[in-house]
Amino acid sequence: MTDIDVDHFKRKLMAARDAILATQEARDASAATVELDQSSVGRLSRMDAMQQQAMAQSNRQRADVALRRIDAALRRCDDGSYGLCLECDEAIDPRRLELDPATPLCITCAQACDR
């Protein structure tokens, strides 16, 4: 195990998870189906609503990915593997974890994945 304060990062992860879940209802309402009846909504208003819906759906997908990353990190906290890179099993720099507590990779492995 690394010399990091797992409880500190677990609190950060839980706070991030709570923040995402707190906005979920509003995000889901924005992603609802757009009314296609032109008699109640004009064409330009409907196009604007469809664009907003697409953005809301994209935001929901990003939030879902973030929640999965956070949940995986919380499981690593519980099983004792938090702070270790999933690729090389080396310690992840605490400064990297401070920026993104859900990160599963050290900087070297993350850069290798981006290539």
N, C-alpha and C positions, 0 to 999 in steps of 0.2 A: 504494500500500500504506500501511497505517496504521503508526504508531509503536508497535507492540506487540511483545512478545516471543513470537513464534509458537511457538518451541520450548517455552517455559514452558507455553503452553496446549495444545500437542500432548501434552506429558507428562501434563497433567491429564486430557485426553481419553482417553489410552491407559490411565491408571490407573482411570478410571471404567468404561471398557469391560472391563478385566480383572476388576473387582469384579462387574460384572453377569454375566459369563461364569462366574465362580467359583461363583455361586449357582444357575446354570442347572440343574444336575442335580437338586438338591434341589427346586427349583421344579417341574420337569417331573414328578418322582415324586409330588408333592402334587396335581398336576393330572390324575393318572391316573384311569381309569374307576372309579367306585364299584361295589363288589359289590352286586348286588340280591338276593342270597339271604338271606332273613330268618332262615333256620335258623342261619346262621353269624354274622350281625350283626343286632342288634335294630333295630326301626323308628326309634327316636330316635337311636341311634348312626349308623344309615345316613343319616338326615336331617342330622345334624351333619357326617358325612363328605361329603355332597353340598354342604353350605354351604362347607366348607373347600375342596372341589374348585373350586367357582365362584370363590372368592376367589383361589385359586392360578392359575386360568385368567386372571383379570383381571390379576393381578400379572405373568403371563407376557406378556400383551399389552402392558402398560406397559413391560416390559423390552425387548420387541421394538421398540417405538417409540423408546425411549431409544437402543438400539443403532443404529437407522437414523439418528437425529439425530447421534450421535457419529461414525458412519462418514462421513456427509455433511460434517461439520465437518473430519474428518481429510483428506478429499479436497480441501476448500478450503484447508487448510494446505499441501498439496502443490502445488496449482495457483496459489498466490499470492493467492487472493481471501479468505483467512480474515481476519475482522475487518471485512469490508465487508458492509453490509446487502444482502440479496438483493432487496429492493424498491426502495430509493432509491439504492443504491450508495454511501452515505455511511458513514463510519467508525462502528463500534459502540463505545460507551464501554467502555474496558478494565475499569471497575468492573462493568459488566453481564456482560462475558465472564468475569470472575473468579467471579461468582455462578453462571453457567451457560455454560461454555465452548462448548457446542454450539448456543447460540442463533444463529439465522440472521438475526434482525431487530434493528434499532435500536429504542430504546424508543418513538419516535414511530410507526414503522410497526407495531410490536407492539400499541400501543394502538389504532391505527386498525383493525387486524384484529379486535380484541375488540369493537368496536362493532356 
